[in-house]
């Protein structure tokens, strides 16, 4: 089952997790020289590197879960795209649900106005729901 609304939420979440993962990776791999053998103050005995490594592992796990759910829905949506027939509809669905662009970014990528993008996106989603009522929902 492809839930278009759920896909949008997951795409935003995936993008946030990617940004968090990048920051956590920087913290986990940060190397600083220690002039004394004394531990620094702060949260117990855990260093910033250890904290970053733990945070990175948690983010990686969340990212894997989101990625797997999106992967399954994208694979199912991919099978349905040829039924749309209109190349603009297919392209806009790909940009929105496969590449993660929001509708305001799409006109810069294709030669269409923002109004046309919304028109094609809405029409394509409605057509998918009409063609595959048992496989596509938007709630």
C-alpha positions in Angstrom: 0.0 0.0 0.0 1.3 3.4 -1.0 0.2 6.2 1.4 1.2 9.4 -0.4 0.8 11.6 2.8 3.0 9.1 4.8 5.6 9.3 2.0 5.8 13.1 2.3 6.2 12.9 6.0 8.9 10.2 5.7 10.8 12.2 3.0 10.9 15.3 5.3 12.0 13.0 8.2 14.7 11.4 6.1 16.1 14.8 5.1 16.2 15.9 8.8 17.9 12.7 9.8 20.5 13.1 7.1 21.3 16.6 8.5 21.4 15.2 12.0 23.6 12.3 10.9 26.1 14.7 9.3 26.4 16.7 12.6 26.6 13.6 14.7 29.3 12.1 12.5 31.3 15.3 12.9 31.0 15.1 16.7 31.8 11.3 16.7 34.9 11.7 14.7 36.2 15.0 16.3 39.7 14.7 17.5 41.0 17.1 20.0 44.4 17.0 21.7 44.3 16.6 25.5 47.1 18.5 27.3 46.5 16.8 30.6 45.4 13.4 31.5 42.5 14.7 33.4 38.9 14.1 32.1 37.0 17.2 31.2 33.9 18.3 33.2 30.4 17.8 31.9 28.2 14.8 31.8 30.0 12.1 33.8 32.9 10.2 32.2 31.5 10.2 28.7 33.5 12.2 26.2 32.0 14.3 23.4 33.3 11.7 21.0 31.5 8.9 22.8 28.3 10.9 23.0 28.5 11.7 19.3 29.1 8.0 18.5 26.0 6.9 20.5 23.9 9.7 18.9 25.2 8.6 15.5 24.2 5.0 16.1 20.7 6.0 17.2 20.3 8.3 14.1 21.5 5.5 11.8 18.9 3.1 13.2 16.1 5.7 12.7 17.4 6.4 9.3 17.4 2.7 8.3 13.8 2.3 9.5 12.6 5.4 7.5 14.7 4.3 4.4 13.3 0.8 4.4 9.7 2.0 4.6 10.2 4.6 1.9 12.0 2.0 -0.3 9.0 -0.4 -0.1 6.5 2.4 -1.0 8.8 3.7 -3.8 9.1 0.3 -5.3 5.4 -0.1 -5.4 4.8 3.4 -6.7 7.4 2.7 -9.4 5.3 -0.2 -10.8 2.3 2.2 -11.1 4.0 5.1 -12.9 3.7 3.7 -16.5 -0.1 3.8 -16.1 0.0 7.6 -15.8 1.1 7.9 -19.4 1.6 11.7 -19.2 5.4 12.3 -19.1 5.0 15.5 -17.1 3.0 13.7 -14.5 5.5 10.9 -14.2 8.4 13.4 -14.0 6.8 15.5 -11.3 5.8 12.4 -9.2 9.5 11.2 -9.5 10.8 14.6 -8.4 8.3 14.7 -5.5 8.3 11.2 -4.2 11.6 9.7 -5.3 14.0 12.6 -5.2 12.3 14.4 -2.3 11.8 17.8 -3.8 8.9 19.9 -2.5 6.5 21.5 -5.1 8.1 24.9 -4.8 11.5 23.5 -5.9 10.2 21.6 -8.9 9.6 24.6 -11.3 13.3 25.4 -11.1 14.1 21.9 -12.2 11.6 21.6 -15.0 10.2 24.1 -17.5 6.8 24.5 -15.8 5.2 27.2 -13.6 4.4 26.5 -10.0 0.8 26.4 -10.9 1.4 23.7 -13.5 3.5 21.7 -11.1 0.6 21.7 -8.5 -1.9 20.9 -11.3 0.2 17.9 -12.6 1.0 16.7 -9.1 -2.6 16.8 -8.0 -3.9 15.2 -11.2 -1.3 12.4 -11.1 -2.1 11.6 -7.4 -5.8 11.5 -8.2 -5.3 9.3 -11.2 -3.1 6.9 -9.2 -5.8 6.7 -6.5 -8.5 6.1 -9.2 -6.4 3.5 -11.1 -5.2 1.7 -8.0 -7.9 2.3 -5.3 -6.7 -0.7 -3.2 -3.0 0.3 -3.4 -2.8 4.1 -3.2 -4.3 6.3 -0.5 -3.8 9.9 0.6 -4.9 10.7 4.1 
